[in-house]
């Protein structure tokens, strides 16, 4: 758990342009990240070899992982600054994230999974379920509302997970290999659905993927993390980006 002081809630105030400045290290200093990314109301693919820091980058943006050293700024707002003891926790960052394994709560119905982030803010279950019902209807999955995750296919689970990530209207959406766990048929179907949903959303969407078809059909452009520079004397991996 990060022991640094909590910052204030982060808001982009409706800005379409997102600037991410990240200079620091994680994994006890064994992964060094040096990035300066500008994205505008678009779907951006993040690509690169395994272990280069793609998922780490998303987790740092989402507040799920603190830096060991360095600083992270989004649109000039400091979200993580080790030297000045600043860290804005995940629940204060207006970010939605979909993981490779969608992590639906198995004991809740699909609608209660979608409603869960709203209930976590203190809204009563009945009202939260109505918000969730509206969102599921908007994204075309209302027919799944009362089903438990075990009753859903992999593609259906991933759709529920995405709607859950969007329920609080995040200003940035992060997707970590969202289709990699699906078989070929489900992948094609969910890819087409996901492209429509993401393009209907304002703001920046970052998608980590190795799949060239995903990049071509889902994304507006690609940011490739460079081959890691391994320093043999200490085993440190240094990751920059190709613009």
C-alpha positions as CSV (number, residue, x, y, z in Angstrom):
1,X,0.0,0.0,0.0
2,X,1.3,3.5,-0.8
3,X,2.0,5.5,2.3
4,X,2.3,8.9,0.5
5,X,-0.2,11.7,1.1
6,X,-3.4,11.6,-0.9
7,X,-3.9,14.3,-3.5
8,X,-7.2,15.8,-4.5
9,X,-9.6,14.3,-7.1
10,X,-8.3,14.6,-10.6
11,X,-10.5,16.2,-13.3
12,X,-9.8,16.9,-16.9
13,X,-12.6,19.5,-17.1
14,X,-13.8,18.3,-20.5
15,X,-10.5,18.7,-22.2
16,X,-10.1,16.6,-25.4
17,X,-6.3,16.8,-25.3
18,X,-4.5,14.6,-22.9
19,X,-0.8,15.0,-22.1
20,X,0.9,12.3,-20.1
21,X,4.4,13.0,-18.7
22,X,6.0,10.0,-16.9
23,X,9.6,9.8,-15.7
24,X,10.4,7.4,-13.0
25,X,10.9,3.8,-11.9
26,X,8.9,0.8,-10.5
27,X,9.7,-2.8,-9.5
28,X,12.3,-1.6,-6.9
29,X,14.0,0.4,-9.6
30,X,14.3,-2.4,-12.1
31,X,12.0,-0.9,-14.7
32,X,12.7,2.8,-15.7
33,X,10.0,4.6,-17.7
34,X,10.6,7.8,-19.7
35,X,7.5,8.9,-21.6
36,X,5.9,12.1,-22.9
37,X,2.6,11.3,-24.7
38,X,0.0,13.5,-26.2
39,X,-3.4,12.1,-27.2
40,X,-6.6,13.7,-28.4
41,X,-10.1,12.3,-28.3
42,X,-8.9,9.1,-29.9
43,X,-8.2,5.4,-29.4
44,X,-4.4,4.8,-29.0
45,X,-2.8,1.4,-29.2
46,X,0.1,0.7,-26.9
47,X,2.3,-2.0,-28.3
48,X,5.7,-3.6,-27.5
49,X,7.3,-6.8,-26.3
50,X,6.4,-8.6,-23.1
51,X,7.9,-7.1,-20.0
52,X,8.5,-3.7,-21.5
53,X,6.0,-1.9,-19.2
54,X,2.7,-1.6,-21.1
55,X,0.5,-2.9,-18.4
56,X,2.6,-1.1,-15.8
57,X,1.9,2.1,-17.7
58,X,-1.8,1.6,-17.5
59,X,-1.7,0.7,-13.8
60,X,0.3,3.8,-13.1
61,X,-2.3,6.0,-14.9
62,X,-5.1,4.3,-13.0
63,X,-3.5,4.7,-9.6
64,X,-3.2,0.9,-9.1
65,X,0.5,1.1,-8.8
66,X,2.7,3.8,-7.3
67,X,6.0,4.9,-8.6
68,X,9.1,4.0,-6.6
69,X,10.9,7.1,-7.9
70,X,9.9,10.0,-10.2
71,X,6.8,11.8,-11.2
72,X,3.6,11.3,-13.2
73,X,1.6,14.2,-14.6
74,X,-1.6,14.3,-16.7
75,X,-2.3,17.7,-18.3
76,X,0.1,19.3,-15.9
77,X,-1.7,17.8,-12.8
78,X,0.6,15.8,-10.6
79,X,-0.9,12.4,-9.9
80,X,2.3,10.8,-8.4
81,X,5.4,12.6,-7.1
82,X,7.7,10.5,-4.9
83,X,10.0,13.4,-3.9
84,X,7.1,15.6,-2.8
85,X,5.1,12.8,-1.2
86,X,2.0,13.2,-3.5
87,X,-0.1,10.3,-4.6
88,X,-3.7,10.6,-6.0
89,X,-5.3,7.2,-5.2
90,X,-7.3,5.2,-7.8
91,X,-10.8,6.1,-6.5
92,X,-10.0,9.8,-7.0
93,X,-8.8,9.4,-10.6
94,X,-11.6,9.6,-13.1
95,X,-10.3,6.5,-15.0
96,X,-12.0,3.3,-16.2
97,X,-9.9,0.2,-16.7
98,X,-10.7,-3.2,-18.3
99,X,-8.3,-5.9,-17.4
100,X,-7.2,-8.9,-19.6
101,X,-9.1,-11.1,-17.2
102,X,-12.3,-9.1,-16.6
103,X,-12.5,-9.8,-12.9
104,X,-16.3,-9.8,-12.5
105,X,-17.5,-10.6,-9.0
106,X,-18.9,-14.2,-9.4
107,X,-21.5,-13.9,-6.7
108,X,-23.2,-10.8,-8.3
109,X,-25.5,-10.6,-11.3
110,X,-24.2,-8.7,-14.4
111,X,-26.3,-5.7,-13.5
112,X,-25.0,-5.6,-9.9
113,X,-21.4,-6.0,-11.3
114,X,-22.0,-2.9,-13.4
115,X,-23.7,-1.1,-10.5
116,X,-20.9,-1.9,-8.0
117,X,-18.7,1.1,-8.7
118,X,-21.7,3.4,-8.2
119,X,-22.7,1.7,-5.0
120,X,-19.1,2.1,-3.8
121,X,-19.6,5.9,-3.9
122,X,-22.5,5.6,-1.4
123,X,-25.5,5.6,-3.8
124,X,-28.2,3.2,-2.8
125,X,-28.5,-0.1,-4.6
126,X,-31.9,0.6,-6.2
127,X,-30.7,3.8,-7.7
128,X,-27.3,2.3,-8.7
129,X,-29.1,-0.6,-10.4
130,X,-31.2,1.9,-12.4
131,X,-28.1,3.7,-13.6
132,X,-26.6,0.3,-14.5
133,X,-29.7,-0.8,-16.3
134,X,-29.6,2.4,-18.4
135,X,-26.0,1.9,-19.2
136,X,-26.5,-1.7,-20.2
137,X,-29.3,-0.7,-22.4
138,X,-27.3,2.0,-24.1
139,X,-24.5,-0.5,-24.8
140,X,-26.8,-3.3,-26.0
141,X,-26.4,-5.8,-23.2
142,X,-29.5,-5.3,-21.1
143,X,-30.5,-8.9,-21.9
144,X,-27.6,-10.1,-19.7
145,X,-28.7,-8.1,-16.7
146,X,-29.8,-10.8,-14.3
147,X,-27.3,-13.5,-15.3
148,X,-24.3,-14.5,-13.1
149,X,-20.8,-14.4,-14.6
150,X,-20.7,-18.2,-14.7
151,X,-23.7,-18.1,-17.1
152,X,-22.0,-15.7,-19.5
153,X,-19.7,-16.5,-22.4
154,X,-16.2,-15.0,-22.4
155,X,-17.3,-12.3,-24.8
156,X,-20.4,-11.5,-22.8
157,X,-18.3,-11.2,-19.6
158,X,-15.9,-8.8,-21.4
159,X,-18.8,-6.6,-22.5
160,X,-20.2,-6.4,-19.0
161,X,-16.7,-5.6,-17.7
162,X,-16.4,-2.7,-20.2
163,X,-19.8,-1.3,-19.3
164,X,-18.8,-1.5,-15.6
165,X,-15.6,0.5,-16.4
166,X,-17.7,3.2,-18.2
167,X,-20.5,3.5,-15.6
168,X,-18.9,6.5,-13.9
169,X,-18.3,8.3,-17.2
170,X,-14.5,8.2,-16.9
171,X,-12.4,10.8,-18.7
172,X,-9.8,8.3,-19.7
173,X,-10.4,4.6,-20.5
174,X,-7.6,2.0,-20.2
175,X,-7.9,-1.5,-21.7
176,X,-5.3,-4.2,-21.1
177,X,-5.4,-6.9,-23.8
178,X,-9.2,-6.8,-23.7
179,X,-9.7,-9.5,-26.3
180,X,-6.8,-11.8,-25.7
181,X,-8.7,-14.4,-23.6
182,X,-11.4,-14.9,-26.3
183,X,-11.5,-17.5,-29.0
184,X,-11.3,-16.4,-32.6
185,X,-15.1,-16.2,-33.2
186,X,-15.8,-14.3,-30.0
187,X,-12.9,-12.1,-30.6
188,X,-14.2,-10.9,-34.0
189,X,-17.7,-10.3,-32.5
190,X,-16.5,-8.4,-29.5
191,X,-13.9,-6.5,-31.5
192,X,-16.7,-5.1,-33.8
193,X,-18.9,-4.3,-30.7
194,X,-16.0,-2.7,-28.9
195,X,-15.0,-0.5,-31.8
196,X,-18.5,1.0,-31.9
197,X,-18.6,1.5,-28.1
198,X,-15.2,3.2,-27.9
199,X,-15.8,5.5,-30.8
200,X,-19.0,6.7,-29.2
201,X,-17.1,7.8,-26.1
202,X,-15.4,11.2,-25.7
203,X,-11.9,11.4,-24.4
204,X,-8.7,9.3,-24.8
205,X,-8.7,5.5,-24.8
206,X,-5.5,3.6,-24.4
207,X,-5.5,-0.1,-25.6
208,X,-2.6,-2.4,-24.8
209,X,-2.6,-5.2,-27.5
210,X,-0.2,-7.4,-29.4
211,X,-2.7,-8.1,-32.1
212,X,-2.3,-6.3,-35.4
213,X,-5.9,-6.8,-36.4
214,X,-7.0,-5.2,-33.1
215,X,-4.7,-2.3,-33.7
216,X,-6.0,-1.8,-37.3
217,X,-9.7,-2.2,-36.5
218,X,-9.9,-0.6,-33.1
219,X,-7.3,2.1,-32.9
220,X,-6.7,5.5,-34.5
221,X,-2.9,5.3,-34.0
222,X,-0.2,3.3,-32.3
223,X,2.4,4.2,-29.8
224,X,5.2,1.5,-29.8
225,X,7.3,1.1,-26.6
226,X,10.9,0.6,-27.7
227,X,12.9,-2.6,-27.3
228,X,14.0,-2.5,-23.6
229,X,17.5,-1.5,-23.0
230,X,18.9,-4.0,-20.5
231,X,21.8,-2.8,-18.4
232,X,23.9,-5.9,-17.8
233,X,25.6,-4.5,-14.7
234,X,22.4,-4.2,-12.8
235,X,19.6,-5.9,-14.8
236,X,17.6,-2.7,-15.1
237,X,15.2,-2.4,-18.0
238,X,14.8,1.1,-19.4
239,X,11.7,1.8,-21.5
240,X,11.1,4.8,-23.7
241,X,8.6,5.2,-26.5
242,X,8.7,5.6,-30.3
243,X,6.6,8.5,-31.4
